[in-house]
Amino acid sequence: MSNNQNPSQNAELFRFIDRDEISSEKITAPRYSYWRSVFRVFFRKKSNIVMIALLLIIVLASFILPNFWIYDTYENVLDAKTYNLNPRQAIAYFGDNPIKWCLGTGQLGNSIMYGIFSSAKTSLLLAVTCAAINMTIGIIVGAIWGYSKRFDSVMLVIYNIIANVPYILLISVLVYVIGSGFWPFVFALTVTGWLGIAYFFRTQVMIIRDREYSLASRCLGTPINRVISKNILPFLTSVIVTLLATELPSYISMEVFLSFIGVGLSASVPSLGRMIQQGQTAFLTYPWAFWPPVAIASAITIILYLLGQNLADASDPRTHM
């Protein structure tokens, strides 16, 4: 500082600040929200927005339109002239409702258009119900299974016995024994469907249970349910989302396959698998009865899988950097 500098100028350059210990300990970093960061990463991909829009259109149409478009498989069963009409022939024959017949008729004169949305509603309800039951039971049992060594020895015996029974065979036997309605079919898919999820979740829990913070919680006497809910499950969010991404479309595929081979839902319950099974016998001759339900089933399965995989990637904290 030069000797000829004015003291008043020094007062403007420097000033005293009171020392506040409380203020000095405050962190000025912005507040971090995990799920806000997840959705920011997820919606960064424009393709996810497009797929969500398509899925919403299919879901809303499947749950709203059947309330107005009452579907009856046997409404024209007594009129043989209505069987397997292509869209142009169906619209010309009926003439009252072009939307209803814009995709033609099936082998019993049923409307393909009305049948697709009623069937999609059944398949979506089946997928959501089975996924909710199996995921809930599988995560709870898997968390306890991976944490408790005593429970692990018991569950391994049960798993080794049931896992050696073919899943398709078990479902087929249960459907034949208890019936082929909606809820019996849900029971057949969920009675042992949660076991594979629990076993997979067990291995993930075993990786985390012996980390330092979990051991410290156990030494402090923290209850097992609190250790699982606070120390283990939050670190497995991306694993849970990944499982859900594969479970939801798998039940739609399972229903389509089982109905295709004649083991699925009963004929009185409209489903995409039942429509595909009815149309596959003559899909070369009457393709309009086969390809529309195949396209809707494929679209729902692919969209659910891709959205689930992208959400699983976004839920990984390493993608939030």
Backbone hydrogen bonds in HBPLUS format (Angstrom, degrees):
<---DONOR---> <-ACCEPTOR-->    atom                        ^
c    i                          cat <-CA-CA->   ^        H-A-AA   ^      H-
h    n   atom  resd res      DA  || num        DHA   H-A  angle D-A-AA Bond
n    s   type  num  typ     dist DA aas  dist angle  dist       angle   num
A0005-GLN N   A0002-SER O   3.41 MM   3  5.70 162.3  2.45 110.5 111.3     1
A0009-GLN N   A0006-ASN O   3.06 MM   3  5.44 134.5  2.28 107.8 119.3     2
A0011-ALA N   A0007-PRO O   3.14 MM   4  6.48 147.1  2.25 145.0 153.1     3
A0012-GLU N   A0009-GLN O   3.15 MM   3  5.18 129.7  2.41  95.0 108.0     4
A0013-LEU N   A0009-GLN O   3.17 MM   4  6.51 142.1  2.32 142.8 152.9     5
A0013-LEU N   A0010-ASN O   3.16 MM   3  5.13 124.0  2.49  93.2 107.2     6
A0014-PHE N   A0010-ASN O   3.08 MM   4  6.22 152.5  2.16 153.7 159.5     7
A0024-SER N   A0020-ASP O   3.05 MM   4  6.23 148.4  2.15 148.0 157.3     8
A0025-GLU N   A0022-ILE O   3.26 MM   3  5.49 144.9  2.39 101.4 110.8     9
A0026-LYS N   A0023-SER O   3.28 MM   3  5.41 160.3  2.32 104.2 110.1    10
A0037-SER N   A0033-SER O   3.01 MM   4  6.15 152.7  2.08 144.6 152.0    11
A0038-VAL N   A0034-TYR O   2.85 MM   4  6.19 147.5  1.96 145.9 156.5    12
A0039-PHE N   A0035-TRP O   2.98 MM   4  6.17 169.9  1.99 150.9 151.4    13
A0040-ARG N   A0036-ARG O   2.99 MM   4  6.10 143.4  2.13 138.1 148.7    14
A0041-VAL N   A0037-SER O   3.03 MM   4  6.24 159.5  2.08 147.5 151.6    15
A0042-PHE N   A0038-VAL O   2.86 MM   4  6.07 154.6  1.92 147.0 155.5    16
A0043-PHE N   A0039-PHE O   2.90 MM   4  5.87 169.8  1.91 144.6 147.0    17
A0044-ARG N   A0041-VAL O   3.32 MM   3  5.17 150.2  2.42  93.9 102.4    18
A0048-ASN N   A0045-LYS O   3.18 MM   3  5.67 141.0  2.34 108.4 117.3    19
A0049-ILE N   A0046-LYS O   3.16 MM   3  5.32 122.9  2.50  99.2 112.5    20
A0050-VAL N   A0046-LYS O   3.25 MM   4  6.62 156.5  2.30 149.2 155.2    21
A0051-MET N   A0047-SER O   2.96 MM   4  6.21 161.8  1.99 149.9 154.6    22
A0052-ILE N   A0048-ASN O   2.89 MM   4  6.05 155.5  1.95 147.0 153.8    23
A0053-ALA N   A0049-ILE O   3.01 MM   4  6.18 156.6  2.06 144.8 151.0    24
A0054-LEU N   A0050-VAL O   3.00 MM   4  6.31 158.5  2.05 149.8 155.4    25
A0055-LEU N   A0051-MET O   2.88 MM   4  6.06 158.7  1.92 147.5 153.7    26
A0056-LEU N   A0052-ILE O   2.85 MM   4  6.03 158.0  1.90 149.9 155.8    27
A0057-ILE N   A0053-ALA O   3.03 MM   4  6.24 154.2  2.10 145.1 151.8    28
A0058-ILE N   A0054-LEU O   3.05 MM   4  6.33 161.1  2.09 148.8 153.4    29
A0059-VAL N   A0055-LEU O   2.84 MM   4  6.03 165.5  1.86 153.8 158.2    30
A0060-LEU N   A0056-LEU O   2.84 MM   4  5.84 169.8  1.85 150.0 153.5    31
A0061-ALA N   A0057-ILE O   2.97 MM   4  5.94 159.5  2.01 142.3 148.9    32
A0062-SER N   A0058-ILE O   2.89 MM   4  5.96 148.2  1.99 141.2 150.4    33
A0063-PHE N   A0059-VAL O   3.00 MM   4  6.20 143.6  2.14 148.9 157.7    34
A0064-ILE N   A0060-LEU O   2.87 MM   4  5.75 141.3  2.02 148.1 157.1    35
A0065-LEU N   A0061-ALA O   3.12 MM   4  5.29 141.4  2.28 121.3 132.5    36
A0067-ASN N   A0064-ILE O   3.10 MM   3  5.70 149.7  2.20 115.9 124.5    37
A0068-PHE N   A0065-LEU O   2.90 MM   3  5.40 148.7  2.00 117.0 126.0    38
A0069-TRP N   A0065-LEU O   2.66 MM   4  5.71 167.0  1.68 163.6 166.9    39
A0075-GLU N   A0072-ASP O   3.41 MM   3  5.36 163.5  2.44 112.2 109.5    40
A0077-VAL N   A0074-TYR O   3.44 MM   3  4.92 173.8  2.44 100.0 100.0    41
A0079-ASP N   A0076-ASN O   3.07 MM   3  5.39 157.3  2.12 110.7 117.9    42
A0082-THR N   A0079-ASP O   3.16 MM   3  5.92 166.5  2.18 120.8 124.7    43
A0083-TYR N   A0080-ALA O   3.33 MM   3  5.57 167.9  2.35 109.0 112.5    44
A0084-ASN N   A0106-GLY O   2.77 MM  22  4.91 172.6  1.77 144.8 142.1    45
A0105-THR N   A0085-LEU O   2.92 MM  20  5.16 157.5  1.97 147.1 151.2    46
A0090-ALA N   A0086-ASN O   2.86 MM   4  5.99 162.5  1.89 166.4 172.4    47
A0091-ILE N   A0087-PRO O   3.03 MM   4  6.12 166.5  2.05 151.4 154.3    48
A0092-ALA N   A0088-ARG O   3.07 MM   4  6.19 157.5  2.13 143.3 150.0    49
A0093-TYR N   A0089-GLN O   2.85 MM   4  5.96 146.5  1.97 143.3 152.7    50
A0094-PHE N   A0090-ALA O   2.99 MM   4  6.09 175.5  1.99 155.6 156.5    51
A0095-GLY N   A0091-ILE O   2.87 MM   4  5.10 125.6  2.17 125.8 141.2    52
A0100-LYS N   A0097-ASN O   3.13 MM   3  5.50 122.9  2.47 107.3 120.4    53
A0102-CYS N   A0099-ILE O   3.41 MM   3  5.12 171.8  2.42 100.9 103.0    54
A0104-GLY N   A0101-TRP O   3.12 MM   3  5.07 164.4  2.15 106.0 110.5    55
A0112-ILE N   A0104-GLY O   3.28 MM   8  6.00 175.1  2.28 150.0 148.7    56
A0106-GLY N   A0110-ASN O   2.90 MM   4  5.18 144.8  2.02 136.0 147.3    57
A0109-GLY N   A0106-GLY O   3.23 MM   3  5.17 167.0  2.25 108.4 109.1    58
A0115-GLY N   A0111-SER O   3.04 MM   4  6.01 152.9  2.12 138.4 146.9    59
A0116-ILE N   A0112-ILE O   2.99 MM   4  6.08 147.3  2.10 146.1 152.3    60
A0118-SER N   A0114-TYR O   3.20 MM   4  6.38 163.0  2.23 152.0 157.2    61
A0119-SER N   A0115-GLY O   2.85 MM   4  5.83 153.8  1.92 144.2 152.1    62
A0120-ALA N   A0116-ILE O   2.81 MM   4  5.94 153.0  1.89 143.9 151.9    63
A0121-LYS N   A0117-PHE O   3.09 MM   4  6.17 149.3  2.19 137.8 145.0    64
A0122-THR N   A0118-SER O   3.30 MM   4  6.60 155.8  2.36 140.2 145.4    65
A0123-SER N   A0119-SER O   2.97 MM   4  6.27 164.0  2.00 154.1 158.3    66
A0124-LEU N   A0120-ALA O   2.91 MM   4  6.01 160.8  1.95 149.0 153.9    67
A0125-LEU N   A0121-LYS O   2.99 MM   4  6.11 163.9  2.01 148.9 153.6    68
A0126-LEU N   A0122-THR O   2.92 MM   4  6.07 156.9  1.97 147.6 154.4    69
A0127-ALA N   A0123-SER O   2.96 MM   4  6.15 158.5  2.01 145.7 151.1    70
A0128-VAL N   A0124-LEU O   2.96 MM   4  6.14 171.0  1.97 156.2 158.1    71
A0129-THR N   A0125-LEU O   2.96 MM   4  5.96 163.8  1.99 147.7 152.8    72
A0130-CYS N   A0126-LEU O   2.99 MM   4  6.04 170.1  2.00 149.9 153.2    73
A0131-ALA N   A0127-ALA O   2.93 MM   4  5.93 160.5  1.97 146.2 152.6    74
A0132-ALA N   A0128-VAL O   2.94 MM   4  6.00 158.0  1.98 144.9 150.9    75
A0133-ILE N   A0129-THR O   3.07 MM   4  6.29 163.2  2.10 151.1 155.2    76
A0134-ASN N   A0130-CYS O   2.90 MM   4  5.99 171.4  1.91 155.6 157.7    77
A0135-MET N   A0131-ALA O   2.86 MM   4  5.67 158.2  1.91 142.5 149.7    78
A0136-THR N   A0132-ALA O   3.11 MM   4  5.96 158.5  2.16 136.0 142.4    79
A0137-ILE N   A0133-ILE O   3.06 MM   4  6.19 175.4  2.06 156.6 157.7    80
A0138-GLY N   A0134-ASN O   2.79 MM   4  5.63 154.4  1.86 140.0 148.9    81
A0139-ILE N   A0135-MET O   2.90 MM   4  5.83 160.3  1.94 144.4 148.9    82
A0140-ILE N   A0136-THR O   3.18 MM   4  6.27 167.7  2.19 148.4 152.1    83
A0141-VAL N   A0137-ILE O   2.91 MM   4  5.94 169.9  1.92 155.6 158.7    84
A0142-GLY N   A0138-GLY O   2.81 MM   4  5.62 150.8  1.89 135.4 145.2    85
A0143-ALA N   A0139-ILE O   2.91 MM   4  5.92 149.9  2.00 140.5 147.6    86
A0144-ILE N   A0140-ILE O   3.19 MM   4  6.46 164.2  2.21 149.1 152.6    87
A0145-TRP N   A0141-VAL O   2.75 MM   4  5.81 155.6  1.80 148.3 156.8    88
A0146-GLY N   A0142-GLY O   2.92 MM   4  5.95 155.3  1.98 142.1 147.1    89
A0147-TYR N   A0143-ALA O   3.23 MM   4  6.27 131.6  2.48 133.4 144.9    90
A0147-TYR N   A0144-ILE O   3.23 MM   3  5.17 134.0  2.45  93.7 106.2    91
A0148-SER N   A0144-ILE O   2.88 MM   4  5.82 166.3  1.90 156.2 158.8    92
A0152-ASP N   A0148-SER O   3.00 MM   4  6.10 139.1  2.17 136.2 148.1    93
A0153-SER N   A0149-LYS O   3.25 MM   4  6.48 149.8  2.35 143.5 147.5    94
A0155-MET N   A0151-PHE O   3.01 MM   4  6.20 168.9  2.02 154.7 157.8    95
A0156-LEU N   A0152-ASP O   3.00 MM   4  6.01 152.1  2.08 148.6 154.9    96
A0158-ILE N   A0154-VAL O   3.31 MM   4  6.69 161.6  2.35 147.5 152.3    97
A0159-TYR N   A0155-MET O   2.78 MM   4  5.94 160.5  1.81 152.0 157.9    98
A0160-ASN N   A0156-LEU O   2.97 MM   4  6.04 162.2  2.00 144.7 149.2    99
A0161-ILE N   A0157-VAL O   3.18 MM   4  6.37 144.8  2.31 143.3 151.7   100
A0162-ILE N   A0158-ILE O   3.06 MM   4  6.27 174.3  2.06 156.5 157.6   101
A0163-ALA N   A0159-TYR O   2.78 MM   4  5.62 161.6  1.82 152.8 159.0   102
A0165-VAL N   A0162-ILE O   3.02 MM   3  5.49 163.5  2.05 115.8 121.2   103
A0170-LEU N   A0166-PRO O   2.98 MM   4  6.27 157.1  2.03 152.1 158.7   104
A0171-ILE N   A0167-TYR O   2.99 MM   4  6.25 162.9  2.02 153.0 157.1   105
A0172-SER N   A0168-ILE O   2.94 MM   4  6.09 161.8  1.97 149.2 154.6   106
A0173-VAL N   A0169-LEU O   3.01 MM   4  6.20 161.4  2.04 150.9 154.9   107
A0174-LEU N   A0170-LEU O   3.04 MM   4  6.24 163.8  2.07 149.3 153.8   108
A0175-VAL N   A0171-ILE O   2.89 MM   4  6.07 158.5  1.93 153.6 159.4   109
A0176-TYR N   A0172-SER O   3.06 MM   4  6.26 157.2  2.11 146.4 152.3   110
A0177-VAL N   A0173-VAL O   2.94 MM   4  6.13 142.4  2.09 143.9 154.8   111
A0178-ILE N   A0174-LEU O   2.85 MM   4  5.89 176.2  1.85 159.2 159.7   112
A0179-GLY N   A0175-VAL O   2.93 MM   4  5.07 134.2  2.15 129.0 137.2   113
A0266-SER N   A0180-SER O   2.79 MM  86  5.10 131.1  2.02 152.3 146.7   114
A0185-PHE N   A0181-GLY O   3.05 MM   4  5.98 146.7  2.16 135.7 144.7   115
A0186-VAL N   A0182-PHE O   2.94 MM   4  6.27 147.5  2.05 145.2 155.1   116
A0187-PHE N   A0183-TRP O   2.93 MM   4  6.14 157.8  1.98 148.2 153.8   117
A0188-ALA N   A0184-PRO O   2.98 MM   4  6.22 151.6  2.06 141.2 148.6   118
A0189-LEU N   A0185-PHE O   3.08 MM   4  6.32 146.1  2.20 143.0 151.3   119
A0190-THR N   A0186-VAL O   3.04 MM   4  6.17 132.3  2.28 143.4 156.1   120
A0190-THR N   A0187-PHE O   3.26 MM   3  5.18 134.8  2.48  93.6 105.7   121
A0191-VAL N   A0187-PHE O   2.90 MM   4  5.64 135.2  2.11 151.7 157.1   122
A0195-LEU N   A0192-THR O   3.13 MM   3  5.55 153.7  2.20 111.2 118.8   123
A0198-ALA N   A0194-TRP O   2.90 MM   4  6.14 158.9  1.94 153.2 159.5   124
A0199-TYR N   A0195-LEU O   2.95 MM   4  6.18 155.6  2.01 148.0 154.3   125
A0200-PHE N   A0196-GLY O   3.06 MM   4  6.23 160.5  2.10 144.4 149.4   126
A0201-PHE N   A0197-ILE O   2.88 MM   4  6.05 159.5  1.92 150.0 156.4   127
A0202-ARG N   A0198-ALA O   2.83 MM   4  5.96 140.6  1.98 141.0 152.0   128
A0203-THR N   A0199-TYR O   3.39 MM   4  6.74 155.0  2.46 146.9 149.6   129
A0205-VAL N   A0201-PHE O   2.96 MM   4  6.22 155.4  2.02 151.8 158.4   130
A0206-MET N   A0202-ARG O   2.97 MM   4  6.20 156.1  2.03 152.6 159.1   131
A0208-ILE N   A0205-VAL O   3.04 MM   3  5.30 127.6  2.33 102.3 115.5   132
A0209-ARG N   A0205-VAL O   2.86 MM   4  5.91 150.2  1.95 160.1 169.3   133
A0211-ARG N   A0208-ILE O   3.17 MM   3  5.60 163.6  2.20 123.5 122.6   134
A0214-SER N   A0211-ARG O   3.13 MM   3  5.48 123.0  2.47 105.3 119.3   135
A0215-LEU N   A0211-ARG O   2.99 MM   4  6.27 160.9  2.03 159.2 165.4   136
A0216-ALA N   A0212-GLU O   2.88 MM   4  6.11 154.3  1.94 149.6 157.1   137
A0217-SER N   A0213-TYR O   3.07 MM   4  6.21 151.1  2.16 136.3 143.5   138
A0218-ARG N   A0214-SER O   3.02 MM   4  6.29 155.9  2.08 147.0 153.4   139
A0219-CYS N   A0215-LEU O   2.96 MM   4  6.21 154.4  2.03 147.4 154.3   140
A0220-LEU N   A0216-ALA O   3.06 MM   4  6.27 140.4  2.22 141.3 151.6   141
A0222-THR N   A0217-SER O   3.02 MM   5  5.41 166.3  2.04 158.5 154.3   142
A0221-GLY N   A0218-ARG O   3.09 MM   3  5.16 159.1  2.13 103.9 109.8   143
A0227-VAL N   A0223-PRO O   3.02 MM   4  6.35 154.7  2.08 151.6 159.4   144
A0228-ILE N   A0224-ILE O   2.90 MM   4  6.15 161.7  1.93 157.2 161.7   145
A0229-SER N   A0225-ASN O   3.01 MM   4  6.08 161.3  2.05 138.8 144.4   146
A0230-LYS N   A0226-ARG O   2.87 MM   4  5.73 149.6  1.96 144.4 151.4   147
A0231-ASN N   A0227-VAL O   2.83 MM   4  5.16 147.6  1.94 129.4 140.1   148
A0233-LEU N   A0228-ILE O   2.90 MM   5  6.02 174.7  1.90 173.4 172.9   149
A0235-PHE N   A0232-ILE O   3.11 MM   3  5.66 137.3  2.30 114.0 124.8   150
A0236-LEU N   A0233-LEU O   2.94 MM   3  5.13 157.3  1.99 111.5 119.0   151
A0240-ILE N   A0236-LEU O   2.94 MM   4  6.21 156.3  1.99 152.3 158.3   152
A0241-VAL N   A0237-THR O   2.97 MM   4  6.26 163.4  2.00 154.3 158.5   153
A0242-THR N   A0238-SER O   2.96 MM   4  6.07 151.7  2.04 139.3 147.3   154
A0243-LEU N   A0239-VAL O   2.95 MM   4  6.21 157.2  2.00 148.5 154.2   155
A0244-LEU N   A0240-ILE O   2.93 MM   4  6.20 160.5  1.97 150.6 156.1   156
A0245-ALA N   A0241-VAL O   2.89 MM   4  6.08 145.7  2.00 143.0 152.5   157
A0246-THR N   A0242-THR O   3.28 MM   4  6.59 137.5  2.47 140.6 150.0   158
A0246-THR N   A0243-LEU O   3.15 MM   3  5.36 133.5  2.38  99.8 111.7   159
A0247-GLU N   A0243-LEU O   2.88 MM   4  6.06 145.5  1.99 148.6 159.7   160
A0248-LEU N   A0244-LEU O   3.18 MM   4  6.09 178.4  2.18 151.0 150.8   161
A0251-TYR N   A0247-GLU O   3.26 MM   4  6.52 146.2  2.38 157.7 162.3   162
A0253-SER N   A0249-PRO O   3.01 MM   4  6.26 163.2  2.04 151.2 155.9   163
A0254-MET N   A0250-SER O   2.78 MM   4  5.94 148.4  1.88 139.8 149.6   164
A0255-GLU N   A0251-TYR O   2.89 MM   4  6.01 158.3  1.94 142.2 147.4   165
A0256-VAL N   A0252-ILE O   2.97 MM   4  6.17 162.7  2.00 150.0 154.8   166
A0257-PHE N   A0253-SER O   2.92 MM   4  6.07 161.9  1.95 147.8 152.9   167
A0258-LEU N   A0254-MET O   2.89 MM   4  6.01 171.5  1.89 153.7 156.3   168
A0259-SER N   A0255-GLU O   2.91 MM   4  5.91 161.0  1.95 146.8 152.8   169
A0260-PHE N   A0256-VAL O   2.89 MM   4  5.88 141.9  2.03 136.4 147.7   170
A0261-ILE N   A0257-PHE O   3.07 MM   4  6.41 142.7  2.21 145.7 154.3   171
A0263-VAL N   A0258-LEU O   2.69 MM   5  5.02 158.1  1.74 157.8 151.1   172
A0264-GLY N   A0258-LEU O   3.08 MM   6  4.62 123.0  2.41 102.8  97.2   173
A0262-GLY N   A0259-SER O   3.11 MM   3  4.82 153.5  2.19  94.7 102.6   174
A0269-VAL N   A0266-SER O   3.12 MM   3  5.61 159.4  2.16 113.6 119.8   175
A0275-MET N   A0271-SER O   3.10 MM   4  6.41 156.9  2.15 149.0 155.0   176
A0276-ILE N   A0272-LEU O   2.92 MM   4  6.15 157.9  1.97 150.3 156.5   177
A0277-GLN N   A0273-GLY O   2.89 MM   4  6.06 154.4  1.96 144.6 152.0   178
A0278-GLN N   A0274-ARG O   2.98 MM   4  6.20 152.2  2.06 144.7 151.8   179
A0279-GLY N   A0275-MET O   2.95 MM   4  6.14 144.8  2.08 142.4 152.0   180
A0280-GLN N   A0276-ILE O   2.88 MM   4  5.84 132.3  2.11 146.3 156.7   181
A0285-THR N   A0282-ALA O   3.11 MM   3  5.24 122.7  2.46  98.2 112.4   182
A0286-TYR N   A0282-ALA O   2.69 MM   4  5.75 173.5  1.70 167.5 169.9   183
A0289-ALA N   A0286-TYR O   3.23 MM   3  6.02 164.5  2.26 122.4 126.5   184
A0290-PHE N   A0287-PRO O   3.06 MM   3  5.25 151.4  2.14 106.8 115.5   185
A0291-TRP N   A0287-PRO O   3.06 MM   4  6.05 168.4  2.07 168.5 169.3   186
A0294-VAL N   A0290-PHE O   3.39 MM   4  6.49 154.1  2.46 144.8 152.1   187
A0295-ALA N   A0291-TRP O   2.81 MM   4  5.95 156.0  1.87 155.3 161.2   188
A0296-ILE N   A0292-PRO O   3.06 MM   4  6.32 160.3  2.10 152.9 157.3   189
A0297-ALA N   A0293-PRO O   2.96 MM   4  6.04 167.4  1.98 148.3 152.3   190
A0298-SER N   A0294-VAL O   2.91 MM   4  6.00 158.4  1.96 146.3 152.9   191
A0299-ALA N   A0295-ALA O   2.88 MM   4  5.99 157.0  1.93 144.8 151.5   192
A0300-ILE N   A0296-ILE O   2.98 MM   4  6.17 167.6  2.00 154.5 156.8   193
A0301-THR N   A0297-ALA O   3.09 MM   4  6.18 165.7  2.11 146.2 150.5   194
A0302-ILE N   A0298-SER O   2.91 MM   4  6.00 169.2  1.92 153.9 157.1   195
A0303-ILE N   A0299-ALA O   2.96 MM   4  5.96 165.6  1.98 149.2 153.9   196
A0304-LEU N   A0300-ILE O   3.02 MM   4  6.06 167.4  2.03 149.3 153.2   197
A0305-TYR N   A0301-THR O   3.04 MM   4  6.15 157.7  2.10 144.3 150.9   198
A0306-LEU N   A0302-ILE O   2.93 MM   4  6.09 170.0  1.94 154.9 157.5   199
A0307-LEU N   A0303-ILE O   2.93 MM   4  5.99 166.6  1.94 152.7 157.1   200
A0308-GLY N   A0304-LEU O   2.96 MM   4  5.97 155.6  2.03 140.6 148.0   201
A0309-GLN N   A0305-TYR O   2.93 MM   4  6.15 158.1  1.98 150.4 156.1   202
A0310-ASN N   A0306-LEU O   2.95 MM   4  6.12 163.7  1.98 150.9 155.4   203
A0311-LEU N   A0307-LEU O   2.88 MM   4  6.01 152.5  1.95 145.6 153.5   204
A0312-ALA N   A0308-GLY O   2.88 MM   4  6.04 148.7  1.98 142.2 151.1   205
A0313-ASP N   A0309-GLN O   2.98 MM   4  6.26 153.1  2.05 145.9 152.7   206
A0314-ALA N   A0310-ASN O   2.95 MM   4  6.18 152.0  2.03 140.9 148.9   207
A0315-SER N   A0311-LEU O   2.90 MM   4  6.06 139.4  2.06 141.9 152.3   208
A0316-ASP N   A0313-ASP O   3.31 MM   3  5.45 157.0  2.36 101.6 108.4   209
A0319-THR N   A0316-ASP O   2.94 MM   3  5.81 167.0  1.95 130.0 133.8   210
A0320-HIS N   A0317-PRO O   3.06 MM   3  5.34 163.7  2.08 112.9 116.9   211
